[in-house]
């Protein structure tokens, strides 16, 4: 079984939400996973022949999904929701 190579992880803002982007290569295929850092639910998984292709596919899909999320005002004292 091949081991993950060319591993990278970073945190960014996407459509106003903090997300983790993890990319790695298994054999000749790159895999990217994007998850919402709060509460940590999976958002998108994608694969591609290059790192850029896998990340581009995942970022486009994640951004489209996150833009549809309705942001409602959190309960008083809540500081974990961006923008409030």
MARMINU-680772 format. One record per atom (N, C-alpha, C): residue number from 1; residue in one letter; chain; x, y, z. Coordinates in Angstrom, 1 decimal, padded with zeros to 4 digits, always signed. Layout:
MARMINU-680772
k  r  c  px  py  pz
NUM  A  A  X  Y  Z
...
This chain:
MARMINU-680772
k  r  c  px  py  pz
1  X  A  +000.8  -001.2  +000.0
1  X  A  +000.0  +000.0  +000.0
1  X  A  +000.9  +001.2  +000.0
2  X  A  +000.7  +002.2  -000.9
2  X  A  +001.5  +003.4  -001.0
2  X  A  +001.3  +004.3  +000.2
3  X  A  +002.3  +005.0  +000.6
3  X  A  +002.3  +006.0  +001.7
3  X  A  +002.0  +007.3  +001.1
4  X  A  +001.2  +008.2  +001.9
4  X  A  +001.0  +009.6  +001.4
4  X  A  +002.3  +010.3  +001.3
5  X  A  +002.4  +011.1  +000.2
5  X  A  +003.6  +011.9  -000.1
5  X  A  +003.2  +013.3  -000.4
6  X  A  +004.1  +014.3  -000.4
6  X  A  +003.8  +015.6  -000.8
6  X  A  +002.6  +016.2  +000.0
7  X  A  +002.6  +015.9  +001.3
7  X  A  +001.5  +016.3  +002.2
7  X  A  +001.6  +017.8  +002.5
8  X  A  +000.4  +018.5  +002.5
8  X  A  +000.4  +019.9  +002.9
8  X  A  -000.9  +020.1  +003.6
9  X  A  -000.9  +021.0  +004.6
9  X  A  -002.1  +021.4  +005.3
9  X  A  -002.1  +022.9  +005.6
10  X  A  -003.2  +023.5  +005.4
10  X  A  -003.2  +025.0  +005.7
10  X  A  -004.7  +025.4  +006.1
11  X  A  -004.7  +026.5  +006.8
11  X  A  -006.0  +027.1  +007.2
11  X  A  -006.2  +028.4  +006.4
12  X  A  -007.4  +028.5  +005.8
12  X  A  -007.8  +029.7  +005.0
12  X  A  -009.2  +030.1  +005.3
13  X  A  -009.6  +031.3  +004.8
13  X  A  -011.0  +031.7  +004.9
13  X  A  -011.6  +031.5  +003.5
14  X  A  -012.7  +030.8  +003.4
14  X  A  -013.4  +030.5  +002.2
14  X  A  -014.8  +030.9  +002.3
15  X  A  -015.3  +031.8  +001.5
15  X  A  -016.7  +032.3  +001.5
15  X  A  -017.0  +032.7  +002.9
16  X  A  -016.1  +033.3  +003.6
16  X  A  -016.3  +033.8  +005.0
16  X  A  -016.2  +032.8  +006.1
17  X  A  -015.8  +031.6  +005.8
17  X  A  -015.7  +030.5  +006.8
17  X  A  -014.3  +030.1  +006.9
18  X  A  -013.8  +029.8  +008.1
18  X  A  -012.5  +029.2  +008.3
18  X  A  -012.5  +027.7  +007.9
19  X  A  -011.6  +027.3  +007.0
19  X  A  -011.5  +025.9  +006.6
19  X  A  -010.1  +025.4  +006.6
20  X  A  -010.0  +024.1  +006.8
20  X  A  -008.7  +023.4  +006.6
20  X  A  -008.6  +022.8  +005.2
21  X  A  -007.5  +022.9  +004.6
21  X  A  -007.2  +022.3  +003.3
21  X  A  -006.1  +021.3  +003.5
22  X  A  -006.3  +020.1  +003.2
22  X  A  -005.3  +019.0  +003.3
22  X  A  -005.1  +018.4  +001.9
23  X  A  -003.9  +018.4  +001.4
23  X  A  -003.6  +017.8  +000.1
23  X  A  -002.4  +016.8  +000.3
24  X  A  -002.5  +015.7  -000.4
24  X  A  -001.4  +014.7  -000.4
24  X  A  -001.5  +013.9  -001.7
25  X  A  -000.4  +013.1  -001.9
25  X  A  -000.3  +012.3  -003.1
25  X  A  -000.2  +010.8  -002.7
26  X  A  -001.0  +010.0  -003.3
26  X  A  -000.9  +008.5  -003.2
26  X  A  -000.7  +008.0  -004.6
27  X  A  +000.5  +007.4  -004.8
27  X  A  +000.9  +007.0  -006.1
27  X  A  +001.0  +008.2  -007.1
28  X  A  +000.2  +008.2  -008.1
28  X  A  +000.3  +009.3  -009.1
28  X  A  -001.0  +010.2  -009.0
29  X  A  -001.8  +010.0  -008.0
29  X  A  -003.0  +010.8  -007.8
29  X  A  -002.9  +011.7  -006.6
30  X  A  -003.3  +013.0  -006.7
30  X  A  -003.4  +013.9  -005.6
30  X  A  -004.8  +013.9  -005.1
31  X  A  -004.9  +014.0  -003.8
31  X  A  -006.2  +014.1  -003.1
31  X  A  -006.2  +015.3  -002.2
32  X  A  -007.4  +016.0  -002.3
32  X  A  -007.6  +017.2  -001.4
32  X  A  -008.9  +017.1  -000.6
33  X  A  -008.8  +017.4  +000.6
33  X  A  -010.0  +017.4  +001.5
33  X  A  -010.1  +018.8  +002.1
34  X  A  -011.3  +019.3  +002.1
34  X  A  -011.5  +020.6  +002.7
34  X  A  -012.6  +020.4  +003.8
35  X  A  -012.3  +020.8  +005.0
35  X  A  -013.3  +020.7  +006.1
35  X  A  -013.5  +022.0  +006.8
36  X  A  -014.7  +022.2  +007.3
36  X  A  -015.0  +023.4  +008.1
36  X  A  -014.4  +023.2  +009.5
37  X  A  -013.5  +024.2  +009.9
37  X  A  -012.8  +024.0  +011.1
37  X  A  -013.8  +024.1  +012.3
38  X  A  -014.9  +024.7  +012.2
38  X  A  -015.9  +024.8  +013.3
38  X  A  -017.3  +024.5  +012.7
39  X  A  -017.8  +023.3  +012.9
39  X  A  -017.5  +022.3  +013.9
39  X  A  -016.6  +021.1  +013.4
40  X  A  -016.0  +021.2  +012.2
40  X  A  -015.1  +020.2  +011.8
40  X  A  -015.8  +019.1  +010.8
41  X  A  -016.9  +019.5  +010.3
41  X  A  -017.6  +018.6  +009.3
41  X  A  -016.9  +018.6  +008.0
42  X  A  -016.9  +017.4  +007.3
42  X  A  -016.3  +017.4  +006.0
42  X  A  -017.2  +018.2  +005.0
43  X  A  -016.5  +018.9  +004.2
43  X  A  -017.2  +019.7  +003.2
43  X  A  -017.0  +019.1  +001.8
44  X  A  -015.8  +018.9  +001.4
44  X  A  -015.5  +018.4  +000.0
44  X  A  -014.2  +017.5  +000.0
45  X  A  -014.3  +016.6  -000.9
45  X  A  -013.1  +015.8  -001.3
45  X  A  -013.0  +015.8  -002.8
46  X  A  -011.7  +015.9  -003.3
46  X  A  -011.5  +015.9  -004.7
46  X  A  -010.2  +015.2  -005.0
47  X  A  -010.0  +014.8  -006.3
47  X  A  -008.7  +014.3  -006.7
47  X  A  -008.4  +014.8  -008.1
48  X  A  -007.1  +014.7  -008.4
48  X  A  -006.6  +015.2  -009.7
48  X  A  -005.2  +014.6  -010.0
49  X  A  -004.8  +014.8  -011.2
49  X  A  -003.5  +014.4  -011.6
49  X  A  -002.3  +015.2  -011.1
50  X  A  -002.7  +016.5  -010.7
50  X  A  -001.7  +017.4  -010.1
50  X  A  -002.3  +018.0  -008.8
51  X  A  -001.4  +018.5  -008.0
51  X  A  -001.8  +019.1  -006.7
51  X  A  -002.7  +020.3  -007.0
52  X  A  -002.3  +021.1  -008.0
52  X  A  -003.1  +022.3  -008.4
52  X  A  -004.5  +021.9  -008.9
53  X  A  -004.6  +020.8  -009.6
53  X  A  -005.9  +020.4  -010.2
53  X  A  -006.8  +019.9  -009.0
54  X  A  -006.3  +019.1  -008.1
54  X  A  -007.1  +018.6  -007.0
54  X  A  -007.6  +019.7  -006.1
55  X  A  -006.7  +020.6  -005.8
55  X  A  -007.1  +021.8  -004.9
55  X  A  -008.1  +022.7  -005.6
56  X  A  -007.9  +022.9  -006.9
56  X  A  -008.8  +023.8  -007.6
56  X  A  -010.2  +023.2  -007.7
57  X  A  -010.3  +021.9  -007.9
57  X  A  -011.6  +021.3  -007.9
57  X  A  -012.3  +021.4  -006.6
58  X  A  -011.5  +021.1  -005.5
58  X  A  -012.1  +021.1  -004.2
58  X  A  -012.5  +022.5  -003.8
59  X  A  -011.6  +023.5  -004.0
59  X  A  -011.9  +024.9  -003.7
59  X  A  -013.1  +025.4  -004.4
60  X  A  -013.3  +025.1  -005.6
60  X  A  -014.5  +025.6  -006.4
60  X  A  -015.7  +025.0  -005.8
61  X  A  -015.7  +023.7  -005.5
61  X  A  -016.9  +023.0  -005.0
61  X  A  -017.2  +023.5  -003.6
62  X  A  -016.2  +023.6  -002.7
62  X  A  -016.4  +024.0  -001.3
62  X  A  -016.9  +025.5  -001.3
63  X  A  -016.4  +026.4  -002.1
63  X  A  -016.8  +027.7  -002.1
63  X  A  -018.3  +027.8  -002.5
64  X  A  -018.7  +027.1  -003.5
64  X  A  -020.1  +027.1  -004.0
64  X  A  -021.0  +026.6  -002.9
65  X  A  -020.6  +025.6  -002.1
65  X  A  -021.4  +025.0  -001.1
65  X  A  -021.5  +026.0  +000.1
66  X  A  -020.3  +026.6  +000.5
66  X  A  -020.3  +027.4  +001.7
66  X  A  -021.1  +028.8  +001.4
67  X  A  -021.1  +029.2  +000.2
67  X  A  -021.8  +030.4  -000.1
67  X  A  -023.3  +030.3  +000.0
68  X  A  -023.8  +029.0  +000.0
68  X  A  -025.2  +028.7  +000.1
68  X  A  -025.6  +028.6  +001.6
69  X  A  -024.7  +028.5  +002.5
69  X  A  -025.0  +028.4  +003.9
69  X  A  -025.5  +029.7  +004.4
70  X  A  -026.7  +029.6  +005.1
70  X  A  -027.3  +030.8  +005.6
70  X  A  -026.6  +031.1  +007.0
71  X  A  -026.1  +032.3  +007.1
71  X  A  -025.5  +032.7  +008.3
71  X  A  -026.5  +033.4  +009.2
72  X  A  -026.9  +032.8  +010.3
72  X  A  -027.8  +033.4  +011.2
72  X  A  -027.1  +033.9  +012.4
73  X  A  -027.7  +034.9  +013.1
73  X  A  -027.0  +035.4  +014.3
73  X  A  -026.9  +034.3  +015.4
74  X  A  -025.8  +034.1  +015.9
74  X  A  -025.6  +033.1  +017.0
74  X  A  -026.2  +033.6  +018.3
75  X  A  -026.3  +032.7  +019.3
75  X  A  -026.8  +033.0  +020.6
75  X  A  -025.8  +034.1  +021.2
76  X  A  -026.4  +034.9  +022.1
76  X  A  -025.6  +035.9  +022.8
76  X  A  -024.4  +035.3  +023.4
77  X  A  -023.2  +035.9  +023.2
77  X  A  -022.0  +035.4  +023.8
77  X  A  -021.2  +034.4  +023.0
78  X  A  -021.8  +033.9  +021.9
78  X  A  -021.1  +033.0  +021.0
78  X  A  -020.0  +033.7  +020.2
79  X  A  -018.8  +033.2  +020.2
79  X  A  -017.7  +033.8  +019.5
79  X  A  -017.1  +032.9  +018.4
80  X  A  -017.7  +031.7  +018.2
80  X  A  -017.1  +030.8  +017.3
80  X  A  -017.6  +031.0  +015.9
81  X  A  -018.6  +031.8  +015.6
81  X  A  -019.1  +032.0  +014.3
81  X  A  -018.5  +033.2  +013.6
82  X  A  -017.8  +033.1  +012.5
82  X  A  -017.2  +034.2  +011.8
82  X  A  -018.2  +035.3  +011.5
83  X  A  -017.7  +036.5  +011.7
83  X  A  -018.5  +037.7  +011.3
83  X  A  -019.5  +038.2  +012.4
84  X  A  -019.4  +037.6  +013.6
84  X  A  -020.3  +038.0  +014.6
84  X  A  -019.5  +038.3  +015.9
